[in-house]
Structures are given as structure tokens and as C-alpha cells.
Amino acid sequence: MTIKPGPSRAAPLWCFAALFVVAVPFNYLWERAQGLLFVGMDGGSASTWLHCFIASLGDGVLIWIIFVVGWIIFKRSDWFFYPGDLHYSVMLAAGLGLGVVVEWVGVRLINRWTYTDQMPLIPGLAIGLVPVIQMVVLPPAIFVVAAVWLKHGSVNSK
């Protein structure tokens, strides 16, 4: 007999772990794809690969922040298991906010990175559109994949 525990049995620690494990490769691929839009990220050198990996770890932390925002709002650590419109709205709004803040701080405040002329900029903010879109597009996919993984992993055989 197969028993599927309810999603509320997903411990927050497992949610954090699954989200990070899913988020890092998703974001790494995006970081590599958008690399040509950043000065100094135009090749396959070891430093470029490392830089993208470190950035993807930071992106994983941003996913954790979105997770915590949803946890606070919905008062459940498994809030993303069966997402509805409101859940997706939280992912999108938090991702957009984080994307704008991270880019603005990185480019305008601390000059951590610069863009090539090919980077489309958000008017009025003069920050990159592509990295902001990253934090809007990837979080819903990451949450869905992590939820499927956690739900599938919670099946016990008896």
C-alpha cells in the first residue's frame, strides 16, 4: 500500500534544501546564458564559470528569501506545494522586488558589475532587464520542481 502524507508534513529544512538544490542549477544555466551581457563574462574561462557558479549560489539564497516571504504570508512552509494565483503572485512580486534591488545595489550602489552595450536596461532605473526577468521567470519553475520532488519523496511504501 502506498501512503501519501499531506504536504504539511514537509519540514521547513527539507523545503530549504530542495529549493536550493533545484535553484542553483536553474540559475547557473541562466547566469551562463546572460554572461555575454556583462563586461568580462565573454568566454569560457575558469573565472567566468566560477563567477556564474557563485552568482547562482546567491540566486539560491534569493529563492530562500521568496520562500520565507511566502511562509510568513501563508503561515505554512509548504505554501508552494499546490500554488494558486495568490501563491504565484507572491513568487512574482517578491522575485521582481529582489531582482530590482539586487541589480540596483550591484550596479548603481557598489559597482560590483557592469553591463555591455547589449544589455537592455529598465528605463528610469538604468539596471539590466535580463537579470531582473531571471528573478521573475525562474522562481515559479523552481518552486514547482521542488514541490514535485518533495511530494514524490514523501511517498512511503508499506
N, C-alpha and C positions, 0 to 999 in steps of 0.2 A: 504494500500500500504506500502511496506517495502522499505526504502531508506538506502542504504549503503554509508555513506560518505567515501571519499577516505582516504587512510591511512595517508595522510599528515595532517589530522585533529587531529591525536593523539598528544595531548600536551605532551611535554617532561616530565612534572611532572607525568602524568599518566604512561608514559613509565618507569620512575624510580620506581614508586610504584609497578607496575605489575611485573617488573623484580625482585624486592626484595622479593615480596610475593611468587613468584614462586621459586626463587633461594634458599631461606632459607630452606624449607623442602627438596628439592632435595639434597642440600649439607649436611643437617643434617643426612639424611639416609646414605650418603657416609661416613661422619665422623664416624658414629656409626659402619659401616661395616669395616672400616680400623682401628678401635680403637685398635685391638689386635696387630697391628704393631708398636704401640707406647708404650714406657715404662710408666707404671702407668695407662694405659687405658684398663685394662684387665677385667673389671667387669661391673656390672650394678649399681654401687654406684651412689648416687645423684651427687657427684662431677664429675664423668665421664659423666653423662647425661648433666650436666651444662656446662662442658668443651666443649663437642661436640656442644651444642647449641651456645655458644659464638663463637666457630670456624665457625659455619655455618653463623652467622651474618657477620663475617669478609669475608667469601666467597661471601656473598651477595654484599658487598662493591666491591669486585674484579669484580663481574659481572657488577656493575655500571661503573667501570673503562673501561671494554671492551666496554660497551655501548657508553661511551664518546669517546673512540678511534674511533669507527665506525661512530659516529656522526660527528667528525672532518673530517674524511677521506671522507665520503659520503655526508657531508653537509646537512644531513636530520636526524631528530630524529627518524624517522620511518624506518630507513635503514634496519632493520631486519624483516620487515613485509613480504617481498617476497624475501627471500635470494637466491642469486645465488652463483656460485663458489667463486667469489671475496669476498662476504659477509662472507661466511663460512671460507675462508682463513684468514680474519681479526679476526674472533672469535677464530680460532685455533692458529694463531700466537700470538695474544695478550694473550690468555689463557696460552699457553706454556711459554711465557716470564714471565708472572706474577707468574705462578706456580713455575718456577725455581727460580725466585728472592725471593719469599716468603719463600720457603723451605731453600734456601741457607742462607738467613738472619736469619731465625728462628733456624736453626741447627748449622751453621758454625760461624755466627757472634755474635748472642746474646744468644745462647744456651737455647732457650725458650722451646724446646722439644728434646727428643732423641728417637731413634728407637730401637725396639727389633731386635734380630738377624734374624727374619723372614722377615724384610723389604727388598725388593730388592732395590739396590742402582744404581743410574745412574753412570756408570764408568767415572772417571775423575772429577766428581763433588761431589761424596760421599753424595748425597742427595736422599731422598726417591722417588722411581719411582711412587708408587701408588698415593701420593698426587699431583704429577705433572700431572699424567694422569687425575686426577679429573678435573683439570682446562682445559683439552683438550676435554674430553668427555662430561661433563655436560653443558658447556655454549651453544653449539648448541641446545641441547634439551630444555634448559631454555628459550632461545630466541624464539624458535618455539612455545612453550606452551604459553609464554607471548604474542606473536603476535596473536595467535589464540584467546586468551582471549580478548585482546584489540580490535581486529577486530570484534569479536562476540558481544562484549559490545557496539560497536559503531553503532549497528543497531537500528534505531528509527522506531517506528510504527506510522503511520499517519492515 
